[in-house]
Amino acid sequence: MVSGMATPTGDERAVPGSPADVLTLIGAGSATTRADLARVTGLARSTISQRVDQLIESRLVSETEDGESTGGRPPRRLRLRTADNVVAGVDLGATHCRISLMDISGRTLATHEDPLLIAEGPETVLAHVDRRIRGLLTDARLTPEALKAIGIGVPGPVEFATGRPNNPPIMPGWNAYPIPDYFAERYNALVKVDNDVNVMALGEHRSAFPDTDYLLFVKVGTGIGCGIIAQGRLHRGAQGSAGDIGHIRVSGHDEAGCRCGNSACLEAVAGGGALARRLTELGFPAESGSDVVALVQAGNTQALRLVREAGRLIGEVLASLVNFFNPEVIVIGGVLAKVHDHLLAGIRETIYRRSLPLATHHLAIVPTRTGADAAATGAGILAIEHFLAPDNINRIVTETESSRTPTSTGG
């Protein structure tokens, strides 16, 4: 289980005593019996029983007689109902599709990765995602009705409010494509879409650093991006473009043209694609960041030099962010994190030289702990947290009650 999974973490907070509030206490393990709930909330037992019964009827909570007895009938234990409440976390990269099926407690049930080109376009890619989700559900002996939410990370800017990519440079044909609508036509599930580095930051934070309030997750792959955790929450900015550090200008590299149309962007001089081009020019053919990693692991001195140099350039940008944002932890992920010893050496060297001593006094700069699972896990967490959001839980309870209330007719 992922730490803190059952507690909504957005700006929304459950109204005390509401079904969502009771569910949050159960999911977080703060109260696992009706007596616990009455004690923690201060509500009357009759009110607690009503709330619990509503959650059980809505198939959100299960109650089993397996508590420890203190000299009488064993107490009935309350838990999130996970058997038929699952989500899918989808990691779409430039060349891969990785999907994790998770229950709403955060437990991963299955993960599968396929090679898939994002440039094939939304209809082809999303049809593949749909087939793979259905296959994972079938393998888990679940029906599509068990799928409550889908979280998706894509390798480009996303307008989070609508879930539509916004002029993504490596995703031809995806601009403004209504990804949530595609799945809404096929599943009765919430659908949330975000930039891949944001879901990576979310996955890393919830899985590996749940007690850290201020964290930066830096993805160093073909491009370079940054996910921001502030006060324990993912910070997207006004339109969802916060953390796009790959297009911050790096001095002294005016000759480096960037796919965004500008020059001297950090991505254009220190990203995996840029390093691959430079190695090719030096006589060591490389097409991607993965090829750069392979050369480093083979002991190629030019590749080692360029990776460390890239680390110093990334460190220049991060030093400014350290002074501005004052994070507790900087996590380095992405394909180049596979050679983190060399990359982090350059990053640390520059950050500690150029940042204020107070800002770096307790700063940890570390490689990712979630690795290749970061984005799929983070996308699943995104889905879970929106499914467990108070408004959604209260809506489910209300709709369940309405469906079971006989409609009166006038006579």
Sine and cosine of phi, psi and omega as CSV:
sin_phi,cos_phi,sin_psi,cos_psi,sin_omega,cos_omega
0.00,0.00,0.60,-0.80,0.04,-1.00
-0.99,0.11,0.69,-0.72,-0.07,-1.00
-0.85,0.53,0.71,-0.70,0.10,-0.99
0.95,0.33,0.26,0.96,-0.15,-0.99
-0.87,0.49,-0.57,0.82,-0.17,-0.98
-1.00,0.08,0.02,1.00,-0.02,-1.00
-0.97,-0.24,0.87,-0.49,0.06,-1.00
-0.84,0.54,0.65,-0.76,-0.13,-0.99
-0.84,-0.54,0.14,0.99,0.04,-1.00
-0.99,0.11,-0.26,-0.96,0.02,-1.00
-0.94,0.34,-0.38,0.92,-0.07,-1.00
-0.96,0.29,0.72,-0.70,0.07,-1.00
-0.80,-0.60,0.59,-0.81,-0.03,-1.00
-0.94,0.34,0.61,-0.79,0.10,-0.99
-0.93,0.37,0.78,-0.63,-0.01,-1.00
-0.80,0.60,0.74,-0.67,0.03,-1.00
1.00,0.07,-0.10,0.99,0.02,-1.00
-0.97,0.23,0.28,-0.96,0.08,-1.00
-0.81,0.59,-0.64,0.77,0.00,-1.00
-0.90,0.43,-0.61,0.79,0.02,-1.00
-0.91,0.42,-0.69,0.72,0.02,-1.00
-0.90,0.44,-0.67,0.74,0.02,-1.00
-0.89,0.45,-0.66,0.75,0.02,-1.00
-0.87,0.50,-0.69,0.73,0.01,-1.00
-0.90,0.43,-0.65,0.76,0.02,-1.00
-0.92,0.39,-0.74,0.67,-0.05,-1.00
-0.90,0.44,-0.57,0.82,-0.01,-1.00
-0.99,0.17,-0.13,0.99,-0.03,-1.00
0.99,0.17,0.17,0.99,-0.01,-1.00
-0.96,0.27,-0.40,0.92,0.02,-1.00
-0.46,-0.89,0.84,-0.54,-0.08,-1.00
-0.86,-0.51,0.09,1.00,0.12,-0.99
-0.70,-0.71,0.25,-0.97,0.04,-1.00
-0.89,0.46,-0.60,0.80,0.03,-1.00
-0.90,0.43,-0.66,0.75,0.06,-1.00
-0.85,0.53,-0.72,0.69,-0.04,-1.00
-0.88,0.47,-0.68,0.73,0.01,-1.00
-0.89,0.45,-0.64,0.77,-0.01,-1.00
-0.93,0.36,-0.69,0.72,-0.06,-1.00
-0.95,0.33,-0.64,0.76,-0.07,-1.00
-1.00,0.03,-0.41,0.91,-0.09,-1.00
0.98,0.20,0.12,0.99,0.00,-1.00
-0.99,0.12,0.39,-0.92,0.04,-1.00
-0.90,0.43,0.51,-0.86,-0.01,-1.00
-0.87,0.50,-0.55,0.83,0.01,-1.00
-0.91,0.42,-0.61,0.79,0.03,-1.00
-0.93,0.37,-0.68,0.73,0.03,-1.00
-0.88,0.47,-0.70,0.72,0.01,-1.00
-0.87,0.49,-0.63,0.78,0.03,-1.00
-0.89,0.45,-0.71,0.70,-0.02,-1.00
-0.90,0.44,-0.71,0.71,-0.01,-1.00
-0.90,0.44,-0.69,0.73,0.01,-1.00
-0.88,0.48,-0.61,0.79,0.04,-1.00
-0.89,0.45,-0.68,0.73,-0.02,-1.00
-0.93,0.36,-0.60,0.80,0.05,-1.00
-0.92,0.40,-0.70,0.71,0.00,-1.00
-0.90,0.44,-0.52,0.86,0.01,-1.00
-0.99,0.12,0.06,1.00,0.06,-1.00
0.89,0.46,0.56,0.83,0.03,-1.00
-0.97,-0.25,-0.39,0.92,-0.05,-1.00
-0.73,-0.69,0.57,-0.82,0.13,-0.99
-0.87,-0.49,0.46,-0.89,-0.02,-1.00
-0.77,-0.64,0.86,-0.51,-0.05,-1.00
-0.79,-0.62,0.47,-0.88,-0.05,-1.00
-1.00,-0.04,0.97,0.25,0.00,-1.00
-0.68,-0.73,0.33,0.94,0.07,-1.00
-0.97,0.22,0.28,-0.96,0.02,-1.00
-0.97,0.23,0.74,-0.67,-0.01,-1.00
-0.99,0.14,0.61,-0.80,0.07,-1.00
-0.94,-0.34,0.39,0.92,0.04,-1.00
0.85,-0.52,0.33,0.94,0.03,-1.00
-0.37,-0.93,-0.49,-0.87,0.03,-1.00
-0.92,0.39,0.75,-0.67,-0.01,-1.00
-0.86,0.52,0.64,-0.77,0.04,-1.00
-0.92,0.38,0.49,-0.87,0.03,-1.00
-1.00,0.05,0.79,-0.62,-0.11,-0.99
-1.00,-0.02,0.71,-0.71,0.01,-1.00
-0.98,-0.20,0.69,-0.72,0.03,-1.00
-0.60,-0.80,0.37,-0.93,0.21,-0.98
-0.85,0.52,0.64,-0.77,0.07,-1.00
-0.99,0.10,0.95,-0.32,-0.09,-1.00
-0.96,-0.28,-0.25,0.97,-0.13,-0.99
-0.86,0.50,-0.59,0.81,-0.02,-1.00
-0.73,-0.68,0.51,0.86,0.10,-0.99
-0.79,-0.61,0.99,-0.12,-0.07,-1.00
-0.77,-0.64,0.28,-0.96,0.04,-1.00
-0.74,-0.67,0.29,-0.96,0.10,-0.99
-0.89,-0.46,0.76,-0.65,0.11,-0.99
-0.96,-0.28,0.86,-0.50,-0.12,-0.99
-0.91,-0.41,0.85,-0.52,0.06,-1.00
-0.95,-0.30,0.96,-0.29,0.06,-1.00
-0.98,-0.20,0.90,-0.44,0.07,-1.00
-0.96,-0.28,-0.08,-1.00,0.01,-1.00
-0.89,0.46,-0.55,0.83,-0.10,-1.00
-0.74,-0.68,0.23,0.97,-0.03,-1.00
-0.53,-0.85,0.31,-0.95,0.12,-0.99
-0.72,-0.69,0.89,-0.46,0.00,-1.00
-0.85,-0.52,0.80,-0.60,-0.07,-1.00
-0.81,-0.59,0.74,-0.67,0.10,-1.00
-0.90,-0.43,0.76,-0.64,0.14,-0.99
-1.00,-0.09,0.82,-0.57,-0.08,-1.00
-0.75,-0.66,0.52,-0.86,0.16,-0.99
-1.00,0.05,0.14,-0.99,-0.16,-0.99
-0.97,0.26,-0.03,1.00,0.15,-0.99
-1.00,0.07,-0.17,0.98,-0.03,-1.00
0.98,-0.18,0.03,1.00,0.01,-1.00
-0.98,0.21,0.78,-0.63,0.02,-1.00
-0.98,0.17,0.82,-0.58,-0.01,-1.00
-1.00,-0.04,-0.60,0.80,-0.02,-1.00
-0.27,-0.96,0.49,-0.87,0.06,-1.00
-0.68,-0.74,0.65,-0.76,0.03,-1.00
-0.60,-0.80,0.66,-0.75,0.02,-1.00
-0.82,-0.57,0.66,-0.75,0.06,-1.00
-0.78,-0.63,0.51,-0.86,0.21,-0.98
-0.93,0.36,0.71,-0.70,-0.04,-1.00
-0.33,-0.95,0.77,-0.63,-0.02,-1.00
-1.00,0.00,0.87,-0.49,0.02,-1.00
-0.88,0.48,-0.44,0.90,-0.02,-1.00
-0.95,0.33,-0.12,0.99,0.06,-1.00
-0.95,0.32,-0.20,0.98,0.10,-1.00
0.99,-0.17,0.33,-0.95,-0.14,-0.99
-0.89,0.45,-0.66,0.75,-0.06,-1.00
-0.89,0.45,-0.71,0.71,0.00,-1.00
-0.92,0.38,-0.73,0.69,-0.06,-1.00
-0.92,0.39,-0.72,0.69,-0.05,-1.00
-0.94,0.33,-0.51,0.86,0.10,-1.00
-0.89,0.45,-0.63,0.78,0.06,-1.00
-0.90,0.44,-0.71,0.70,0.02,-1.00
-0.85,0.52,-0.71,0.70,0.01,-1.00
-0.85,0.53,-0.74,0.68,0.00,-1.00
-0.88,0.47,-0.67,0.75,-0.04,-1.00
-0.93,0.36,-0.64,0.77,0.05,-1.00
-0.87,0.49,-0.72,0.69,0.00,-1.00
-0.89,0.46,-0.61,0.80,0.04,-1.00
-0.91,0.42,-0.67,0.74,0.03,-1.00
-0.91,0.42,-0.63,0.77,0.05,-1.00
-0.89,0.45,-0.70,0.72,0.01,-1.00
-0.89,0.47,-0.69,0.72,0.00,-1.00
-0.88,0.47,-0.53,0.85,0.01,-1.00
-1.00,0.04,0.09,1.00,-0.02,-1.00
0.86,0.50,0.69,0.73,0.03,-1.00
-0.86,-0.51,0.47,-0.88,0.06,-1.00
-1.00,-0.06,0.30,-0.95,0.06,-1.00
-0.85,0.53,-0.41,0.91,0.02,-1.00
-0.92,0.40,-0.35,0.94,0.02,-1.00
-0.96,0.27,-0.31,0.95,-0.02,-1.00
-0.98,0.18,0.91,-0.42,-0.09,-1.00
-0.99,-0.17,-0.41,0.91,-0.03,-1.00
-0.34,-0.94,0.45,-0.89,0.05,-1.00
-0.78,-0.63,0.79,-0.62,0.12,-0.99
-0.93,-0.36,0.67,-0.74,-0.07,-1.00
-0.73,-0.69,0.77,-0.64,0.13,-0.99
-0.95,-0.31,0.76,-0.65,-0.01,-1.00
-0.84,-0.55,0.46,-0.89,-0.08,-1.00
-1.00,0.09,0.87,0.49,0.02,-1.00
-0.09,-1.00,0.16,-0.99,0.01,-1.00
-0.90,0.44,0.61,-0.79,-0.01,-1.00
-0.73,-0.69,0.71,-0.70,0.18,-0.98
-0.99,0.14,0.98,-0.21,-0.22,-0.98
-0.88,0.47,-0.58,0.82,-0.05,-1.00
-0.87,0.49,-0.53,0.85,-0.03,-1.00
-0.95,-0.31,-0.27,0.96,-0.04,-1.00
0.96,0.28,0.35,0.94,-0.05,-1.00
-0.96,-0.28,0.76,-0.65,0.10,-1.00
-0.87,0.50,0.53,-0.85,-0.04,-1.00
-0.84,-0.54,0.98,-0.21,0.00,-1.00
0.73,0.68,0.80,0.59,-0.02,-1.00
-0.96,0.28,0.84,-0.55,-0.14,-0.99
-0.92,0.40,-0.48,0.88,-0.04,-1.00
-0.95,-0.32,0.31,0.95,-0.03,-1.00
-0.80,-0.60,0.93,0.36,-0.03,-1.00
-0.87,0.49,0.72,-0.70,0.01,-1.00
1.00,0.03,-0.04,1.00,-0.06,-1.00
-0.99,-0.13,-0.20,0.98,-0.10,-0.99
-0.83,0.56,0.83,-0.56,0.05,-1.00
0.90,0.44,0.25,0.97,0.01,-1.00
-0.93,0.36,0.75,-0.66,-0.07,-1.00
-0.98,0.18,0.97,0.24,-0.04,-1.00
-0.83,0.55,-0.71,0.71,0.01,-1.00
-0.86,0.52,-0.61,0.80,-0.02,-1.00
-0.90,0.44,-0.59,0.81,0.00,-1.00
-0.83,0.55,-0.73,0.69,-0.05,-1.00
-0.99,0.13,-0.46,0.89,0.04,-1.00
-0.89,0.46,-0.46,0.89,0.03,-1.00
-0.97,0.23,-0.24,0.97,-0.11,-0.99
-0.90,-0.43,-0.37,0.93,-0.04,-1.00
-0.66,-0.75,0.50,-0.86,0.15,-0.99
-1.00,0.00,0.95,0.32,-0.13,-0.99
-0.60,-0.80,0.51,-0.86,0.16,-0.99
-0.93,0.38,0.57,-0.82,0.05,-1.00
-0.75,-0.66,0.83,-0.56,0.01,-1.00
-0.82,-0.58,0.73,-0.69,-0.03,-1.00
-0.84,-0.54,0.68,-0.73,-0.01,-1.00
-0.55,-0.83,0.23,-0.97,0.11,-0.99
-0.89,0.46,0.58,-0.81,-0.10,-0.99
-0.88,0.48,-0.60,0.80,-0.04,-1.00
-0.95,0.31,-0.45,0.89,0.09,-1.00
-0.92,0.40,-0.71,0.71,0.00,-1.00
-0.94,0.33,-0.49,0.87,0.11,-0.99
-0.88,0.47,-0.71,0.70,0.01,-1.00
-0.88,0.48,-0.67,0.74,0.01,-1.00
-0.90,0.44,-0.72,0.70,0.01,-1.00
-0.89,0.45,-0.69,0.73,0.00,-1.00
-0.90,0.43,-0.70,0.72,-0.04,-1.00
-0.90,0.44,-0.79,0.62,-0.07,-1.00
-0.93,0.38,-0.55,0.84,-0.07,-1.00
-1.00,0.09,-0.66,0.75,-0.17,-0.98
-0.91,-0.41,-0.43,0.90,-0.07,-1.00
-0.72,-0.70,0.79,0.61,-0.10,-0.99
-0.90,0.43,-0.37,0.93,-0.03,-1.00
-0.99,-0.11,0.08,1.00,0.01,-1.00
-1.00,-0.04,0.82,-0.57,-0.05,-1.00
-1.00,0.08,-0.50,0.86,-0.09,-1.00
-0.79,-0.62,0.93,-0.37,-0.11,-0.99
-0.63,-0.77,0.62,-0.78,0.15,-0.99
-0.90,-0.43,0.78,-0.63,0.11,-0.99
-0.95,-0.32,0.88,-0.47,-0.05,-1.00
-0.95,-0.31,0.89,-0.46,0.04,-1.00
-1.00,-0.08,0.85,-0.53,0.04,-1.00
-0.90,-0.44,0.99,-0.13,0.03,-1.00
-0.76,-0.64,-0.70,-0.72,0.12,-0.99
-0.85,0.53,-0.69,0.72,0.12,-0.99
-0.94,-0.34,-0.04,-1.00,0.00,-1.00
-0.74,-0.68,0.78,-0.62,0.02,-1.00
-0.60,-0.80,0.17,-0.99,-0.08,-1.00
-0.64,-0.77,0.79,-0.61,0.13,-0.99
-0.99,-0.17,0.64,-0.77,-0.14,-0.99
-0.88,-0.48,0.84,-0.54,0.14,-0.99
-0.96,-0.29,0.86,-0.50,0.01,-1.00
-0.80,-0.60,0.80,-0.60,-0.08,-1.00
0.81,0.59,0.60,0.80,0.05,-1.00
0.98,0.19,0.07,1.00,-0.05,-1.00
-0.85,-0.53,0.50,-0.87,0.05,-1.00
-0.94,0.33,0.80,-0.61,-0.01,-1.00
-0.97,-0.25,0.89,-0.45,-0.05,-1.00
-0.97,-0.25,-0.25,0.97,-0.10,-0.99
0.99,0.10,-0.07,-1.00,-0.10,-0.99
-0.90,0.43,-0.67,0.74,-0.06,-1.00
-0.91,-0.42,0.02,1.00,0.01,-1.00
0.99,-0.16,0.17,0.99,-0.08,-1.00
-0.96,-0.27,0.17,0.98,0.01,-1.00
-0.87,0.49,0.61,-0.79,0.08,-1.00
1.00,-0.02,0.14,0.99,-0.03,-1.00
-0.99,0.16,0.92,0.39,-0.11,-0.99
-0.97,0.23,-0.23,0.97,-0.02,-1.00
-0.89,0.45,-0.28,0.96,-0.03,-1.00
-0.91,-0.41,0.39,0.92,0.21,-0.98
-0.99,0.16,0.69,-0.73,-0.08,-1.00
-0.95,0.30,0.68,-0.73,0.06,-1.00
-0.93,-0.36,0.84,-0.55,-0.08,-1.00
-0.92,0.39,0.55,-0.83,0.07,-1.00
1.00,0.06,0.17,0.99,-0.04,-1.00
-0.73,-0.68,0.69,0.72,-0.06,-1.00
-0.89,0.46,-0.36,0.93,-0.05,-1.00
-0.98,0.20,-0.20,0.98,-0.09,-1.00
-1.00,0.05,0.98,-0.21,0.04,-1.00
-0.97,0.23,0.57,-0.82,-0.04,-1.00
-0.90,-0.43,0.45,-0.89,-0.02,-1.00
-0.91,0.42,-0.25,0.97,0.03,-1.00
-0.98,0.19,-0.16,0.99,-0.01,-1.00
0.97,-0.25,-0.25,0.97,0.05,-1.00
-1.00,-0.09,-0.09,-1.00,0.04,-1.00
-0.76,-0.65,0.30,-0.95,0.05,-1.00
0.90,0.43,0.38,0.93,0.10,-1.00
-0.94,0.34,0.51,-0.86,0.00,-1.00
-0.81,0.59,-0.70,0.72,0.00,-1.00
-0.87,0.50,-0.59,0.81,-0.07,-1.00
-0.96,0.29,-0.27,0.96,-0.01,-1.00
-0.89,-0.45,-0.37,0.93,-0.09,-1.00
-0.80,-0.60,-0.05,1.00,0.04,-1.00
-0.96,0.28,0.26,-0.97,-0.02,-1.00
-0.86,0.51,-0.62,0.78,0.03,-1.00
-0.90,0.43,-0.64,0.76,0.01,-1.00
-0.91,0.42,-0.66,0.75,0.01,-1.00
-0.92,0.40,-0.62,0.79,0.02,-1.00
-0.89,0.46,-0.66,0.75,0.02,-1.00
-0.90,0.44,-0.67,0.74,-0.03,-1.00
-0.92,0.39,-0.61,0.79,0.04,-1.00
-0.92,0.39,-0.62,0.78,0.04,-1.00
-0.88,0.47,-0.67,0.74,0.03,-1.00
-0.89,0.45,-0.48,0.88,0.01,-1.00
-1.00,0.09,0.01,1.00,0.05,-1.00
0.99,-0.13,0.22,0.97,0.03,-1.00
-0.86,-0.51,1.00,-0.03,-0.12,-0.99
-0.82,0.57,0.77,-0.63,0.03,-1.00
-0.47,-0.88,0.67,-0.74,-0.02,-1.00
-0.93,-0.37,-0.28,0.96,-0.11,-0.99
-0.45,-0.89,0.09,-1.00,0.07,-1.00
-0.87,0.48,-0.54,0.84,0.03,-1.00
-0.90,0.44,-0.60,0.80,0.04,-1.00
-0.93,0.37,-0.60,0.80,0.06,-1.00
-0.88,0.47,-0.71,0.70,0.02,-1.00
-0.85,0.52,-0.70,0.72,-0.01,-1.00
-0.87,0.49,-0.64,0.77,0.02,-1.00
-0.92,0.39,-0.65,0.76,0.04,-1.00
-0.89,0.46,-0.72,0.69,-0.03,-1.00
-0.91,0.41,-0.39,0.92,0.05,-1.00
-1.00,0.08,-0.04,1.00,0.05,-1.00
1.00,0.04,0.29,0.96,0.01,-1.00
-0.91,0.41,0.87,-0.49,-0.10,-0.99
-0.92,0.38,-0.57,0.82,0.02,-1.00
-0.92,0.40,-0.66,0.75,0.03,-1.00
-0.90,0.44,-0.67,0.74,0.05,-1.00
-0.86,0.51,-0.71,0.71,-0.02,-1.00
-0.89,0.45,-0.71,0.71,-0.04,-1.00
-0.93,0.38,-0.60,0.80,0.02,-1.00
-0.92,0.40,-0.67,0.74,0.02,-1.00
-0.92,0.39,-0.63,0.77,0.05,-1.00
-0.89,0.46,-0.65,0.76,0.05,-1.00
-0.88,0.48,-0.65,0.76,0.05,-1.00
-0.86,0.52,-0.65,0.76,0.02,-1.00
-0.90,0.43,-0.66,0.75,0.00,-1.00
-0.92,0.40,-0.67,0.74,0.06,-1.00
-0.90,0.45,-0.63,0.78,0.04,-1.00
-0.87,0.49,-0.56,0.83,0.05,-1.00
-0.87,0.50,-0.71,0.70,0.01,-1.00
-0.93,0.36,-0.69,0.72,-0.03,-1.00
-0.92,0.39,-0.50,0.86,0.04,-1.00
-0.87,0.50,-0.64,0.77,0.06,-1.00
-0.91,0.42,-0.64,0.77,0.02,-1.00
-0.92,0.39,-0.58,0.81,0.04,-1.00
-0.89,0.45,-0.70,0.71,0.04,-1.00
-0.91,0.42,-0.57,0.82,-0.07,-1.00
-0.99,0.13,-0.69,0.72,-0.16,-0.99
-0.98,-0.20,-0.44,0.90,0.01,-1.00
0.83,0.56,0.86,0.50,0.01,-1.00
-0.96,0.28,0.34,-0.94,0.12,-0.99
-1.00,0.07,-0.57,0.82,-0.08,-1.00
-0.66,-0.75,0.68,-0.74,0.21,-0.98
-0.90,-0.44,0.85,-0.52,0.00,-1.00
-0.96,-0.28,0.75,-0.66,0.02,-1.00
-0.97,-0.26,0.86,-0.51,0.01,-1.00
-0.78,-0.63,-0.25,-0.97,-0.06,-1.00
1.00,0.01,0.09,-1.00,-0.13,-0.99
-0.88,0.47,-0.59,0.81,-0.03,-1.00
-0.96,0.29,-0.20,0.98,0.08,-1.00
-0.92,0.40,-0.26,0.97,0.05,-1.00
-0.92,0.40,-0.32,0.95,0.09,-1.00
-0.88,-0.47,0.73,0.68,-0.15,-0.99
-0.89,0.45,-0.43,0.90,0.01,-1.00
-0.84,0.55,-0.69,0.73,-0.04,-1.00
-0.99,0.14,-0.65,0.76,-0.01,-1.00
-0.91,0.41,-0.73,0.68,-0.03,-1.00
-0.93,0.38,-0.49,0.87,0.04,-1.00
-0.86,0.50,-0.71,0.70,0.02,-1.00
-0.93,0.37,-0.64,0.76,0.00,-1.00
-0.90,0.44,-0.76,0.65,-0.03,-1.00
-0.89,0.46,-0.67,0.74,-0.02,-1.00
-0.80,0.60,-0.73,0.68,-0.06,-1.00
-0.97,0.24,-0.67,0.74,-0.03,-1.00
-0.87,0.48,-0.73,0.68,-0.06,-1.00
-0.94,0.33,-0.41,0.91,0.04,-1.00
-0.99,0.17,-0.56,0.83,-0.18,-0.98
-0.95,-0.32,-0.09,1.00,0.01,-1.00
-0.99,-0.15,0.34,-0.94,0.02,-1.00
-0.93,0.37,0.63,-0.78,-0.03,-1.00
-0.83,0.56,-0.62,0.78,-0.01,-1.00
-0.90,0.45,-0.60,0.80,-0.03,-1.00
-0.95,0.31,-0.44,0.90,-0.05,-1.00
-0.97,-0.25,0.03,1.00,-0.11,-0.99
-0.84,0.54,-0.68,0.74,-0.01,-1.00
-0.87,-0.50,0.36,0.93,-0.06,-1.00
-0.98,0.21,0.75,-0.66,0.10,-0.99
-0.95,-0.31,0.75,-0.67,0.05,-1.00
-0.87,-0.49,0.94,-0.35,-0.22,-0.98
-0.69,-0.72,0.40,-0.92,0.12,-0.99
-0.97,0.25,0.37,-0.93,0.00,-1.00
-0.85,0.53,0.61,-0.79,0.08,-1.00
-0.99,-0.12,-0.39,0.92,-0.01,-1.00
-1.00,0.01,-0.30,0.95,0.11,-0.99
0.84,0.54,-0.75,-0.66,-0.07,-1.00
-0.92,0.38,-0.27,0.96,-0.01,-1.00
-1.00,0.09,-0.14,0.99,-0.17,-0.99
-0.82,0.57,-0.76,0.65,-0.11,-0.99
-0.95,0.31,-0.71,0.70,0.00,-1.00
-0.91,0.42,-0.66,0.75,0.05,-1.00
-0.90,0.43,-0.71,0.70,0.00,-1.00
-0.89,0.45,-0.62,0.79,0.04,-1.00
-0.91,0.41,-0.61,0.79,0.07,-1.00
-0.90,0.43,-0.66,0.75,0.03,-1.00
-0.90,0.44,-0.65,0.76,0.07,-1.00
-0.83,0.56,-0.70,0.71,0.01,-1.00
-0.91,0.42,-0.70,0.71,-0.02,-1.00
-0.89,0.46,-0.72,0.70,-0.07,-1.00
-0.91,0.41,-0.53,0.85,0.06,-1.00
-0.98,0.22,-0.56,0.83,0.07,-1.00
-0.91,0.42,-0.65,0.76,-0.03,-1.00
-1.00,0.07,0.07,1.00,0.04,-1.00
-0.86,0.50,0.63,-0.78,-0.08,-1.00
-0.78,0.63,-0.72,0.69,-0.02,-1.00
-0.87,0.49,-0.63,0.78,-0.02,-1.00
-0.94,0.34,-0.67,0.75,0.02,-1.00
-0.89,0.45,-0.73,0.69,0.01,-1.00
-0.89,0.45,-0.57,0.82,0.05,-1.00
-0.90,0.43,-0.70,0.71,0.00,-1.00
-0.87,0.49,-0.70,0.71,-0.01,-1.00
-0.89,0.46,-0.70,0.72,-0.01,-1.00
-0.89,0.46,-0.70,0.72,-0.01,-1.00
-0.91,0.41,-0.60,0.80,0.03,-1.00
-0.90,0.43,-0.70,0.72,0.02,-1.00
-0.90,0.44,-0.65,0.76,-0.02,-1.00
-0.90,0.43,-0.61,0.79,-0.04,-1.00
-0.94,0.33,-0.36,0.93,-0.03,-1.00
-0.98,-0.21,-0.01,1.00,0.02,-1.00
-1.00,-0.03,0.87,-0.48,-0.02,-1.00
-0.86,0.51,0.68,-0.73,0.04,-1.00
-0.98,0.18,0.84,-0.55,0.00,-1.00
-0.99,0.16,0.55,-0.84,0.04,-1.00
-0.85,-0.53,0.62,-0.79,-0.01,-1.00
-0.97,0.25,0.44,-0.90,-0.01,-1.00
-0.75,-0.67,0.00,0.00,0.00,0.00
